[in-house]
């Protein structure tokens, strides 16, 4: 069998590392053409030694000298910067680009992959959240495919095959509820960074873990699902399911509901995307029904988790509104992780940024990038006011 040629962006993050584990488990099925990371030069060097790709990219220019020293004498082209990250999507003889970059920085790479007509295995939900309006015409023009790696969207992708588009009643996205689903809201201001990083179900990077604690992550998933599956926001529900065994459900017009189940393991949706359209034998996330915990479901409290309510409003508004939401959140989460603001102030900054900035209803890439820039600037101004008061 001819190996599938891959470029992996964000290879040193949690999704990227899981992706490389899947590849290692299936020798001969994949050939890695390039790896890219933000700043972890040491781990990127280790990954190179295991896979020997001809190209490496380190986005952080200040660390590229360290990477070159670690791999001195090796036959590899080492580049740096976000423009070079994007260029990796255009390399010759690439079948699939895995985009596991964290944040809005992944948007341009996703667009370039789709522009090249290639398969995009997408874990960077911000690509579709921020650049949603840009993808459908490109996909129609080039025939590219977006294969979701998020467990929820992978589940929806599989479940929609059970019926026709006209038969869909609603999509139900499950949420663990994070570590604070039962904490009184009056105690939210006392939440520490350490507490917020202790997710009850998943082991993830710090940014996405904080997003799960605020339910911003579910908000981003709702916005992404609107773009990915061409459904309006009012056909997407979120339900709290702390056990994280059901990853999403789809209800059809005859009231039949189908669900995708697996134990929490990100390698399962990664396998589904990497090997598509083939299904391969795998034990990742295997369910032992005799040992399953009791599964519970609850409606999310939109007063407790205001960020989810705002996400629905933003999804319905469209245009550059989702880019504003995402950028303000990225700035606020970074400030919280650095102990610059309190936990509930993350949502305050998102809400105020969304309310303050004008929305372009039919944006181009420049409009989206400008909305992102203005939202970050606005969020920092709001943080300055919080610190001084």
C-alpha positions, 0 to 999 in steps of 0.5 A: 500500500502506498503511504499517505504523505502528511504534514503535521502542524502543531506536532508537539502539542497534545493532539500532535503527539497523539497523532504521532503515536497513531502513526508509529502504531501503523508502520508503512501507512504514512510518510511524514513530509514536515513537522511544525511546532510553536516553540518546543525545539527539544521535542521537535528535534526528538520527533525529527529523529524518530521520523526523519521528515525533510522539513521542520518549522519552528514558529518562534524565531527566537528558538530556531537557533537552538533547534538548528544546534540540536540537529546540526549536520542532519539533512533537514531544512529548518525554517521559522515564522508563521509564513513558513508554517503556512508554506508547509501546506503547499509542499509537493506530494502532500496528501493530507495536512493535520492542523493541530495548531492552537488558536487563530494562528492556524487559520491561514494554514487551513485556508492554504490547505483547502486552496491546494485541494488537499485533505485537511485533518482539522483539530484547530477549531479556530480556523472555522470559527474565525474564517468560516465564511471563507471555506465553503466557496474554496471547497466548492472550487477545489474539491478539498475535504475537511476531516474533523479531529475534535471528538465531538465533530468527528462523532457528528461527521459519522452520525450524519451518515445515518440519514439524509440532510433533509431528515436532520432535526438537530445536532446534540453536542455533549460537554463534560461541564468542566471542573466547575459545573457544580461550583456556586457562581459566587465562588468563581472569582476564587478559582485558581489557575491550578484548579481550572487546569484540573479537567475531570475527563480529558488531558489537554493543553492549558488553553483548551483546558481553560476553555473547557472550564468556561464552556468557551470550548463548547461555544467554539464547537457550536460555531464550528459545527455551523460551518462544518455541517452547514446547519443553523445554530438553532439546530445545535444543542449542548447537553452536559454529560460528565462521563464523556462517553457519548461524544455527540448525538444526532436526532432525525425528524422521526425522533430517532436519536443516534449517538457515537460512544467511546471512552475518552481517547483522542486517538480514536477521532485521529484514526478516523481522520487519518485513515478516511475513507477506510475504517481500520481495526483499533482499540482506542477508546474501546467501550466495556459496557459491563463497566460503564458508569451511569450516564447522566445528562443535564441542560447547561446553565447559561447564567453560570456559563455565559460564554456559551450563551454569547457563542450562540448569539455570535454564531447566529450573527456570523460575519466577523463576530466569531473572530472577535469572540475567539480573539478576545477569549485567547487574550483573556485566557492568556491573562488568566493563565498568567494570573493577570485576571480572575476566572469570571473576567474571561467571560466579561472580556469576551462579552464586552469585546463582542458588544463594543466592536462592529461586525462585517457581515460578508468578510474577506480574509483581511476583514477577519484578520483586522477583526482579530487584531481589533478584538485583541487590542480591545481585550487588552484595553479592558484588562488594563481597566480591570487591573487598575480598578 
